Amino acid sequence: MVLGLGIDIIEIERIKKSIEQYGERFLNKVFTNEEIKYCNSKFNKYQHYAARFAAKEAVYKALASGWKEGLRWKDIEIQNDVSGMPSINPSGKLQAFLSDNTQLRISISHSENYVTSVAIIFQNSPK
């Protein structure tokens, strides 16, 4: 059963400007150390930062009440497996929300100027 669905689209240039204007303050508020390390290792780091930002926004939208419940940006860490498929490493309030039979999946796509992400929260059927 689907519990929540969220989608976000963002201009890569908007994230680039935020990073240039606010620097470490912005990065450390929104991204985990692992996300910063990953993005900085990429040729187009702003595209990767924008992808993670859009995914986090999509998760907030899927939760519908994430901000009200005290969820923080860093509670949602975006990782990639060896094939490049993105996934969530939850912590804090997000980890507490997700039960053993609840899953959170994301998908990320980008073009030259935009990044979009979809998040879906669903409950596994009882066995």
C-alpha positions in Angstrom: 0.0 0.0 0.0 1.3 3.4 -1.0 1.6 5.7 2.1 3.2 8.7 0.4 4.4 10.1 -2.9 6.5 13.2 -3.6 8.2 14.8 -6.6 10.6 17.7 -6.9 12.3 19.5 -9.8 15.1 22.1 -9.3 17.4 24.2 -11.5 21.0 23.1 -11.0 22.0 26.8 -11.3 19.9 27.6 -8.2 21.9 25.1 -6.1 25.2 26.4 -7.5 24.3 29.9 -6.5 23.3 28.8 -3.0 26.6 27.0 -2.6 28.6 30.0 -4.0 26.7 32.5 -1.8 26.5 30.6 1.5 29.3 28.1 1.1 30.0 25.7 4.0 27.0 27.0 6.0 24.6 25.8 3.3 26.4 22.6 2.6 26.6 21.6 6.3 23.0 22.4 6.9 21.6 20.4 4.0 24.1 17.6 3.2 25.9 14.9 5.3 29.7 14.6 5.2 29.4 11.6 2.9 27.2 13.5 0.5 29.6 16.4 0.4 32.5 14.0 -0.2 30.6 12.2 -3.0 29.5 15.4 -4.7 32.9 17.1 -4.5 34.5 14.0 -6.2 32.4 14.5 -9.3 33.2 16.5 -12.4 29.8 18.4 -12.3 29.5 18.6 -8.5 26.6 21.0 -8.7 24.5 18.6 -10.6 25.0 16.0 -7.9 24.3 18.4 -5.1 21.1 19.4 -6.9 20.1 15.7 -7.3 20.5 15.1 -3.6 18.6 18.3 -2.8 15.7 17.3 -5.1 15.6 13.8 -3.6 15.4 15.2 -0.1 12.6 17.6 -1.1 10.7 14.7 -2.7 11.0 12.7 0.5 9.6 15.6 2.5 6.7 15.8 0.2 6.1 12.1 0.4 6.0 12.3 4.1 3.5 15.3 3.9 4.3 16.3 7.5 8.1 16.0 7.6 8.8 19.6 8.5 6.2 19.7 11.2 7.5 16.5 12.8 11.0 17.9 13.1 12.7 16.1 10.3 16.1 17.6 9.4 17.8 17.7 6.0 20.6 15.4 7.2 18.1 12.8 8.4 17.8 12.0 4.7 21.2 10.8 3.3 21.3 10.0 -0.4 23.6 7.2 -1.4 24.4 5.4 -4.7 25.1 1.7 -5.0 27.9 0.4 -7.3 25.6 0.6 -10.3 24.7 4.2 -9.5 21.2 3.5 -8.3 20.2 6.0 -5.6 18.8 5.0 -2.2 18.1 6.5 1.2 20.2 6.0 4.3 17.7 7.2 7.0 18.7 8.6 10.4 17.0 10.5 13.2 13.3 11.2 12.8 13.1 9.5 9.4 14.6 6.3 10.7 12.1 6.4 13.6 9.2 6.8 11.1 10.2 3.9 8.9 9.1 0.6 10.3 10.3 -2.9 9.4 7.5 -3.2 6.8 7.8 0.3 5.4 10.0 1.2 2.5 11.2 4.4 1.0 12.4 4.4 -2.6 13.7 7.3 -4.8 14.5 7.9 -8.4 16.6 10.8 -9.7 16.9 12.1 -13.3 18.7 15.1 -14.7 19.2 17.1 -17.9 21.8 19.8 -18.5 19.9 22.4 -16.4 17.4 20.5 -14.2 17.2 17.7 -11.8 14.0 15.9 -10.8 13.4 13.2 -8.1 10.5 11.1 -7.1 10.1 9.5 -3.7 7.5 6.8 -2.7 6.8 5.4 0.7 5.0 2.1 0.8 4.0 -0.5 3.3 4.8 -4.2 2.5 1.9 -6.5 2.5 1.8 -8.8 5.5 3.0 -12.3 4.9 
